Amino acid sequence: MEKRLLVAIFLSFLVLYAYQVLVQKPALEKSRREAPAAAAPNTAAPGGTGSGAAQTTAAATPAAPVVLAAPLVADQEEREIVVETRALRAVFTNRGARLKSWQLKRYLDLQKKPQELVATYLPDYRTRPFELKVDDPSANAALKVALFKASAGDQGRVDVSGRAETLTFEYKDASGLSARKAFTFEPDGFIVRVAADVETGGKTLNPTVLWGLGLGDQIPGAEGSAYTQKPQGIIVRGDQVQRLAPGDLDSQPVQEGVVSAAGVDTQYFIAIAMPIRMLRTEYWRGDMPAPAGADPKNRAQLVGFGVRQAQSMADVKFFVGPKDFDVLQAVDGRLVRVINFGIFDFLAVPLLRALKWIHGYVSNYGWAIIILTFIINAVMFPLRHKSMVSMRKMQEIQPQVKAIQDRYKDLKATDPAKQKMNSEMMALYKEKGVNPVSGCIPMLLTMPVLFAFYSLLSQAIEIRGEPFIWWITDLSAYDRYYVTPILMGASQFWQQKMSPPTSMDPVQQKMMLMMPLVFTFMFLWMPSGLTVYWFFSNMLAIGQQYLTNHLVGPLNMPRPPAERKLKTT
C-alpha cells in the first residue's frame, strides 16, 4: 500500500514536471513566434482606439513626428525629476509626464543594486508608465511627446522623507488641449496616488492610465530558476484572483466591470492599480528583444495594462513593489491572494510566518528552512513511527499474505471464489492486529505540507537572493553545481533501500527503482531552497527509520513451511 502511494506521489511530480516542460514552455515559445516583429504604428498602440489581439503589438514601431500647437503652459526643454522616498527612487521625464525608472531600495537585483521595476531598456516610443489614453488619437499623440511643466521647477528633485508630497505636471496649448497629472507619494511604502484629467476643445475626456510593457525584473536570464513565473495579467474581484497568461490576452484583452484591483505581476513583483470605481481594464503584450549585453536569442515577453474608472481618474492608487505577504497585507488584505501559493495556501501562509519567525533568530533562510523542516518532522514523528511499525508488521506477515495470494492467483478477478481471498486476507490482518491502511495515513498527511512548502519556497520573495552556505548564493535559484539535487537523489535511494519490501508487480518495482533518478533530474532546475528542504527531510526520515528499527527490534519473519520441516528433521 505504501509503495503504491509513493508511486502516486512520483507520478504526480512527473505530471507536474511534464506539464511545465512540454506544455507551458512550448506554448510560450509559440506565442513568441507568432508575435509580429513590427506593426503599423496606428493599428495597435494603447494611445489609439485599437482593441483585441491587435494590441499585442502596441506601438511596435516609432510613430511619425508629432507637430504640436503653440504651447501655453509647458516647459522649454526635456528634463528629469527624481522623487526620493525611504522605500524607493522614482524618475519622471517631463516629456509626456511619464515614468522612466522605479527602483526599490530594499530589494536588490542580481548585481546587488536596487531592483528596477521599469523596463528601462525599451525604446522611448514604447508605452511608458503613466501615459494617458483618451478617445482622441491626435490628443494621444500630443500627450505622449508634450513637454509638461513640473511643480518641482528647476530643482528636478522631490524629497519625500518627512511627509507626503505631490508632484504635478501640467500642459496646455493653443489647440485647446490641456492635461494635468498629479502623483502623491508617502515617505514609506510602494504606493503612488495618481490623478489625471484631460480636456480638448473645452470638452472633458475621461482618460485611461497606462502602465508600460512589463516589469523591469523580467530581463532574459535575470531570474535563476526554470520555474520562474513569466509576466501575466491579474484581476482581483473581491476575494477571487483571475490570472491571465500572455496567450489569453489575445482572446480577452479587455475586462469590463467593477474590480477591486488590476495589474501585471511576475514571480516576485507586481504593478497593480486599486481604484474604487474601475470599470475597464485593458491589456496588451509585446515580444521584446534582449537588452544590450544579454544573449540575443533570449527575448522577454512583457505585458502592459491600462485602467479607466467610471467618470474620472481622480484618485487611483498604484502599488508597484514586491509581492511580500506582510507588505501586501498592510496595503489591502485582499492583495495577499496575488501570491500564488496554490490550493494549499492555508498551510503555506502559516509556514511562511514560521519561516520568517525562525529567520529572525538565525538570520539565514537556509538554516531557517532546515530548522522548520526539523520542527515539522518532529510534530509528525508519532504518526510516522506508527506508520513504520505498521509497515514492519505488514512485512512480517508477507509470507502468509503471499501464500494466500498464490492459492488464488489462477482465478479471474470476476470469479466469485476470488472473494474468499479477500476474506482470508482480512482474517489474517485481524488475527495479527495489522491495519493495512494505517501505514498510508501519515504519508497522506505529509503530502499537503510538502506541496505547501513547494509553493512557499517557489513564490516567497523573502528567499529571493538569500544565500545559504558556500556555493549556494541564492535559495530561489537552482544549484548551479547540482550538488544538492544529487545529494537529494542519493538520500531518496538510501531511504528506498531501507523501506520494508512488500509484494509488488515487476512494473511497480521498476518504477520504484527509477524514482530517485527521475526526482534528481526534476530537481536539477528547481529552487535550491526546495532541494535543501527535500534532502534534509529525507535525512530525517532515514534517521527516524533507524530509530524505529532500534526500538522495534529485529524482524520476526516466520520461516517458510519447507524450511521449518527441514529444521525439525
HELIX and SHEET records of a PDB file:
HELIX    1   1 GLU A    2  ALA A   18  1                                  17    
HELIX    2   2 TYR A   19  GLN A   24  3                                   6    
HELIX    3   3 LYS A   25  GLU A   34  1                                  10    
HELIX    4   4 PRO A   41  ALA A   44  1                                   4    
HELIX    5   5 GLY A   52  THR A   57  5                                   6    
HELIX    6   6 PRO A  137  VAL A  145  1                                   9    
HELIX    7   7 PRO A  246  LEU A  249  5                                   4    
HELIX    8   8 PHE A  325  VAL A  331  1                                   7    
HELIX    9   9 GLY A  333  VAL A  338  5                                   6    
HELIX   10  10 GLY A  342  PHE A  344  5                                   3    
HELIX   11  11 ASP A  345  VAL A  362  1                                  18    
HELIX   12  12 TYR A  365  VAL A  379  1                                  15    
HELIX   13  13 PHE A  381  GLU A  396  1                                  16    
HELIX   14  14 GLN A  398  ARG A  407  1                                  10    
HELIX   15  15 LYS A  418  LYS A  432  1                                  15    
HELIX   16  16 ILE A  441  GLN A  459  1                                  19    
HELIX   17  17 ILE A  461  ILE A  463  5                                   3    
HELIX   18  18 VAL A  483  MET A  498  1                                  16    
HELIX   19  19 PRO A  506  PHE A  523  1                                  18    
HELIX   20  20 SER A  528  VAL A  552  1                                  25    
HELIX   21  21 PRO A  561  THR A  568  1                                   8    
SHEET    1   A 3 PRO A  71  VAL A  73  0                                        
SHEET    2   A 3 GLU A 165  ASP A 173 -1                                        
SHEET    3   A 3 LYS A 149  ALA A 150 -1                                        
SHEET    1   B 5 PRO A  71  VAL A  73  0                                        
SHEET    2   B 5 GLU A 165  ASP A 173 -1                                        
SHEET    3   B 5 LEU A 177  PHE A 185 -1                                        
SHEET    4   B 5 ILE A 191  THR A 200 -1                                        
SHEET    5   B 5 LYS A 203  LEU A 205 -1                                        
SHEET    1   C 9 PRO A  71  VAL A  73  0                                        
SHEET    2   C 9 GLU A 165  ASP A 173 -1                                        
SHEET    3   C 9 LEU A 177  PHE A 185 -1                                        
SHEET    4   C 9 ILE A 191  THR A 200 -1                                        
SHEET    5   C 9 MET A 313  PRO A 322 -1                                        
SHEET    6   C 9 PHE A 269  ALA A 273 -1                                        
SHEET    7   C 9 ALA A 261  ASP A 265 -1                                        
SHEET    8   C 9 GLN A 232  ARG A 237 -1                                        
SHEET    9   C 9 GLN A 240  LEU A 244 -1                                        
SHEET    1   D 5 PRO A 114  GLU A 116  0                                        
SHEET    2   D 5 ARG A  98  LEU A 108 -1                                        
SHEET    3   D 5 LEU A  88  THR A  93 -1                                        
SHEET    4   D 5 GLU A  80  GLU A  84 -1                                        
SHEET    5   D 5 ARG A 157  ASP A 159  1                                        
SHEET    1   E 5 GLU A 131  LYS A 133  0                                        
SHEET    2   E 5 THR A 208  TRP A 211 -1                                        
SHEET    3   E 5 ARG A 299  GLN A 309 -1                                        
SHEET    4   E 5 MET A 278  PRO A 289 -1                                        
SHEET    5   E 5 VAL A 254  GLU A 256 -1                                        
END                                                                             
